[in-house]
Amino acid sequence: MKIENRFLKYVSINTQSDPYSTTYPSTTCQKDLAEFLVEEMEILGFKNVYLSEYGVVYGTIPSNNDNIGDVIGFIAHLDTSSDASGENIKPKIIRDYDGSRIMLNDMNEELYLDREDFSDLNKVISHDIITTDGTTLLGGDDKAGIAVIMSMAEYLFKHPEFRHNDIQIAFTPDEEVGRGTEHFDIERFNADYAYTVDGGDINEFYFENFNAYGVTVDIAGKSIHPGNAKDKMINSLNVGIEFDNMLPQNKKPEFTDGYDGFHHLNHMKGSVEKTHLEYIVRDHDFSKIKEQLNDFKRIQAYLNSQYGQQLVEITMTEQYLNMKDIIAEHPHIVEQVENAMYDVGLTPSIVPIRGGTDGARLSYKGLPCPNLGTGGFNCHGPYEFVSITMMKKGVELLLRLIKNNVSDKEDIPF
């Protein structure tokens, strides 16, 4: 099957996760894709195919090489973000992209991609690409990763002359809501190490990610009839605004890049009586994220002192940590990626992830797991696009990683 057809099938299945759900997986629709993949894996010839009650799919591409070398795993996630609709996706394929403006929707001239606003388009000139129609996300994060892994698997099953060890595959739910690995069975997976296939530019790979915390701020106000409110009312909405304005304004996401950390107010609701704010706090440096968290504590103490009562309560939750320290103990995992990239004509670029990945949590659980690109860009919204050309190169990269694990002398007939 062509990789683009495989990808288009996957994105036709809505798999949005829900950050407010308490079930595993957070949405039942994720199991629709999981069950489809189980069937596809069994048809191809995977062994030990298993869909857990928590929505994790496992499978083994069995060795034809007496397992001389490492057992490598590849992982991608089933869910898509809830930031934009994932239903009724209408992808558009553009062949041999020439660099011109791309109109996403004939009904709305404001929905377009151009290189002035989206510089990543410069990376895909002459590529075949897939865009949205401007009304939904596309789902390349991370169905492009699933398509790359499954296309790699199909190649191996169709080419038994390609020598390899056991290869472990897993697809996780709920990565977008930070719960993708809570029920991941590392013993069942049984790999020496793995790679998540869940990045952007195919030339990039990633083994540094943010340290991440979630912070909730709950403010108790005092509701008084506005006609009689003088010196009595405490409007919790205004206190919430005051709280947010006291945080360092240059630490908002729109003012940061590279290794800069940030705090991001991503949800706020309330009334005069009660207001609730939700923040994500991120930094690659653990000491710096502790400083950011202390900002929240200092503002809490100041406001409670100013109002003379305990108006403000904060809760801090660790979400994931930077995998860099774990991967540093296994440098050969990074070296293998660099070597394989050079072998297939890519230019390796080590980039810090300005986000999180299942690989970070898995690394701290004992499965070292850096991240590879897929050719997806502008994820989580209607301006998302995926390079078919890069996805194909992603398949070639995985095959080279596998081949180099057995021998670094044979060429891949791909």
N, C-alpha and C positions, 0 to 999 in steps of 0.2 A: 504494500500500500504506500502511496506517496505520502511523505511526511505532512504536506499541507492538507491532504484529505483526512488524515488521522487527527490533526489539530482541529480542523473544522468540525469534525464529529464531536470531539471533546467539548469544544466551546458551545455546542448546541445544547448541552446539558447544564442547566443552571445549578451552581454549587455554592452560592453565597453562604458564608458562615454568619453567625449572629453573636456579637460580643456580649449580649445580655442574656443569652440562653444558659441554662444550667445543665443541659443534657450533653451526652457524648455519643456521636458528634453533635455539634450545636444545632445543626439543621439536618433533617432526614434526607433532603435532596442530595447531599453529598454522597450518600450511599447509592444513589442512582448511578453515578459515575463509577463508584467503587465496584459495584456489581458488574457493570459493563466491562471494567478492566479485568476483573476476575475471569470472566468468560473469555476475553481476548487472550489473556495469559495462558489459560488452559488449552485453547485452540493452537497457540503457537508451540506449546510443548514445555512450558514452565513446570517445575516440580514444587511440591510443598506450598501450593497456592492456598492462601488462607485470608479470609476477611474476618477480622475480630469484631466483637460486639461493640467496640469503640470506634469502628469505621476505618481501621488501619488495614491496608492491603499488603500482604507479604508474598514473595515468590522467589524461587531459585532457578537460575539458568544453570543447569548441571554441568560440571566440569567434563571436558574431553581430554584432559591433560594430566590426570593423576594428581591434581592439586599441588603442583610444584610451584610455589610462590604464594603471594598473599591472596586472601579472599576479599575482594573489593565489593563495596555496596554502592548503590546509587539510589537517591531518594528525591522525590518531588511531592508537592502538596496538591490535594484535590480541590480545596476551597478557593473561592475568589472573594475579593474584598466587598464589604457592604457599603463602600463609599459611593458607588454608582450602581445602577441596575445591572443585573447579570441575566435578565430574562429576555428571550426573543432577540438574541444577538444576530445582527445582520452584517456579517463580515464582507469586506470589499477587497478583492485581490488586485494589486497593481503590478504589472509585469515591467521589469527593466525600468525601475523608477528613474526619471530623468532630472530630478531636482526641482521640479516646478511645484507650485501650490497645489495641494490636494483638497478638493472640495469633498467634504464628508457626506453632506446631505443636500440634495437639490432643493429641499424645502426651506433651508435656512442658510443664507449666505455667510453668516457669522461662524459657522462650524467648518473650520478648515485647518489644515496643517501646512505650515510653511517653515522654511529654514531659518527665517529671521527670529521666529518665536520658539522654534523647536530645533536647536542646533544638532541634535542627534540624527536628524534626517541626512546630515552631511555624511554620516557613516554608512548609509544604505543606498547611496546613488549607484545605479545599475543593478541593484538587488530586486528580487521579487519580494514584495511586502504585502502584509494584510493589515487593514485598518478597520475601524468601526464605521457605522453610519452616523456617528455623532450623537446617538441617543442612549448608548449603553457603554459599559466597559467592554473590552474584548475578551479578557480571560487568559492572556498570555502568561500572566502571573497566577498560576504556574502551569497552565496546561501546555505551554510551549515546552517546559521541562519534562512533562509526562510524555509528550510526543517524541522528544529527543530520545528518552530512555527506551520507549517501546519500539521506536524505529531501529535503535541499536540492537535490541533484543531480536527483532524480526530478522535483521541481517545475520546475526549469529546462528539462528536456527536454520536459515536457508543456506548457510555456508559452513558445514561441519568441518571443513578443512581448516578453518580458523581456530587455532588452538587457544584454549583459555581455561582458567580454573573456575570453580564455583563462583557465580556472580549473584549477589543478593540484591533484590529490588524491593523497595517499599514505597507506598504512597500514603501520605498522612492527611487527615482532616484538620481543619481549624488552625492552620498555621497563621492565618491573618488575624486571629483573635488571641494569639499567644499560647494556645493550648495543644499545638500539634503533636507534642511528644510526651504529654502527660501519661499516656497509656501505651507508649512505644515499648515493645518487648525486645530489648537488645539481645537477650539470650536466644530468642527465636530467630532474630535477624542473622546472628552468627557470622558477622563480618569482622575482619581485622581493623578496618577503617572504612569510611564512606565519603561520598561527595554528594552534597545537595546540588541539584541542577535547577537553580532558581535565581539567576542573575540577569544582567542586562547584556551589554556588548560581549560578544563571544570571545574577544581578545582579553577580557578582564577575568580575574579570579580573586577570591576574597577569603581571607582568614582573620580579618579584624572586623568586629562589629561593635555597635554601641553596648555599653552597660545600660540597662533599661529599668526604670522604675515607673510605676503608676502612682499618682498622688491624687487623692480626693480631698476636697475642702468642703466641709459642711458648715453653714452659717445659720445661726438661730437669730431671727430678728424679733421685733416686737410690733405687732400690728395694732394700730390705733386708728380710729376714724380720722381721715385726713383733715376734717374740719376742726378737730380738737387735738391735733398731733404735736403741737409745739412743745419741745423739750420732753416728749414722751416716746414718739415713734422711733424705732430703729429699723430702717428698711434694709433687709438682708440683701436685696439685689444691689443696692448701692455699696454695701460693705464688700460684696463680691467683686464689684468693679474696682473698688479701692484696693482690695487685695491684689488683683491682677495687675493694676497699675504700679504697684510697689515692687513687683518682680523686675529684674533687669530687662529693660526693653530690647537691648541688643542681643538677648539670648532667645529671641523668638525664631522659629524656623526660617522665616522669610529673610532673615539677616545672617544666616549661617551656612557654611558649606565645609567640605573637607573633613578635618578633624574637630571642627567646632561642635560643642555641645549645644543643647537647646532645651527649653521647656515649651510645651505646646498645650494651650487650652483647647481641647477638642470637643468639649460638651459642657453646656451650662443650662440649668433650668431652675426656676424658682418663683417665689412670690415675696411679698413683704415679709411674711412670717418665716420662710425657710428657703435657702438657696443652696444648690449643690453644683460644684465645679469639678470637672475631671481633667487632669493633666497627664501627659506623658513627659517624662524627663529622661534625657539621653546625653551620654558623653562616652567617648572611647577611653578616657582616663578615669579610673575609679576614684581617685582622690578628688577630681574636679566634680564628679557627680555628687559626691558627698557634700561638697561646698554648695552645690545647687539645692540639695535637699535641706541644708541648713538655712538657706534663704527662706524657704517655706516656714521653717520653725521660727525664725526670727520675726517674720511678718505676723505670724499667728500670735506670738507673745506680745508684740507691739500693739496690735489691734485690740486684743483682750485687755491690755493695760489701759489703752485710750478710752475704751468704752466701760471700763470698770467691771467687766463680767466676762464669763467664758462663752463668748459668742462663737468663736471659731474653733472647730475641731478638724484635725487633719489625720489622714491615714496613708501610710506609705507601704507599697508592696513591690518587692523585687520581682521583676519579670524575666530577665535573662542577663547574662554577663558576657563580657568580651571573650571570645574563644581564643584570642591570640596566645594567651599564656599556655593553653593546652596544646595548640598546634605547634608551638615552639619546641615542645618536647618530642615532636615527630617530624623533623625537617624533611625527611625523604618524601612525605606526602605532598609537600609543596614542590620539591624538586621534580617529582614525577610529572606534575602538571606543567611546569615550565618546559621540561624536555618534550613532552607530548605536543605542546603548543608549537614549539619550534618545528617539530617533525611534520606537522600538518600545515605549516605555512602561516601560522598566526604570530602575532607580536605580543608576548605576555605582558600584561599590565596588572600589577597588584594594587588593588583599590580598596580603601576602607568602606565597609558597608554602612551607609547612613540609614540603618534600620536593623531589623533582627532577622533571624533565620532559624529554622529547626536545627540546623547544624550547631548553633551555639549551645542550645540546651543538650543536644546529644553529646557534644564534646565533653561537657561537664558530667554527663552520666557515664562516661567511659568509652564512647565511640567517637574518636577524632573525626571531624566532619567539616572540612572547608567547602566553599561554595563555588560553583561554576556558572558561567553565563549561558543564556538561552537565545539571545537575539531579540528580547522584548524591551520595549521602551515606553515611557509615559504611563506606567501601570496605574490601575485604580480609577481610571476615568475615561471619558469619551474620546480623548486624544491619544489613546493607547495604540501602538502599532507593533507588529512583529515582523522581523526579517526572515522569510523562508530560506534565503540564502545562508543566513547565520545558523538557523536551525539545522540545516544539512551539514554545515561545518561542525556543529555540536555533536552530531552523530559520529562524524569522523574522529573528533577529539576523544570521545568515550572509547571508541574502538582502539585508538592508538594507546590510550592509558591501559586498556586491557592487554593489548599485544605486548607493550613494553614490560608489563609485569611478568610475562612468560619469556620473552626474548626481545632484545633491542636491535636485532639484526634483520628480521624479516620485514618486508614491505607489506602494507595492507592493500589487498586488491579491492579498493573501494573508490 
